[in-house]
Amino acid sequence: MSKPAPLVAYRLKVSLRDISPMIWRRLLVRSDLTLFGLHRVIQIAFGWEDYHLHAFKVVDCR
């Protein structure tokens, strides 16, 4: 039986565009989080109730 891959945590910075002052949240999420799960985390982090328009944009910050 093979061992499951170890979980990794990702640190994400989620920011709102075209708003001043800038509004952002730093999130720590598990590597096995689904896109739907990430959606739910963002809703909670910003205090939203699932009615704000948003889109995902991936930026490599390495």
C-alpha positions in Angstrom: 0.0 0.0 0.0 1.5 3.4 -1.0 1.6 6.3 1.4 -0.6 9.3 0.6 1.2 12.4 -0.5 1.9 14.7 2.5 -0.3 17.8 2.7 1.3 21.1 2.0 -0.1 24.5 3.1 -0.1 27.4 0.6 0.0 31.0 1.7 -2.1 33.2 -0.6 -2.6 36.9 -0.9 -6.1 37.7 -2.2 -6.8 41.3 -3.1 -9.6 43.3 -4.5 -8.9 45.2 -7.7 -9.7 48.8 -8.5 -10.4 49.9 -5.0 -8.5 52.4 -2.8 -7.3 51.8 -0.2 -6.3 48.3 -1.2 -8.3 45.6 0.5 -6.6 42.2 0.8 -6.4 39.1 3.0 -3.6 36.6 3.6 -4.9 33.1 3.6 -3.3 29.8 4.6 -4.9 26.9 2.8 -4.3 23.2 2.5 -2.9 21.8 -0.8 -5.8 19.4 -1.2 -8.4 22.3 -1.2 -10.6 22.3 -4.3 -11.5 25.4 -6.2 -14.9 25.3 -4.7 -13.3 25.1 -1.3 -11.1 28.1 -2.1 -14.2 29.9 -3.2 -15.8 29.2 0.2 -12.7 30.3 2.1 -12.6 33.6 0.2 -16.3 34.2 1.0 -15.6 33.7 4.7 -12.4 35.7 4.7 -14.1 38.8 3.2 -17.3 38.4 5.2 -19.3 37.9 1.9 -22.5 36.0 1.5 -21.9 34.5 -1.9 -23.3 37.4 -4.0 -20.1 39.3 -4.9 -18.7 39.0 -8.5 -15.2 37.6 -8.5 -12.7 35.7 -10.6 -9.6 33.7 -10.0 -6.3 34.9 -11.4 -3.2 32.9 -10.7 0.1 34.8 -10.5 3.4 33.1 -9.9 5.2 35.1 -7.2 8.3 33.0 -6.8 
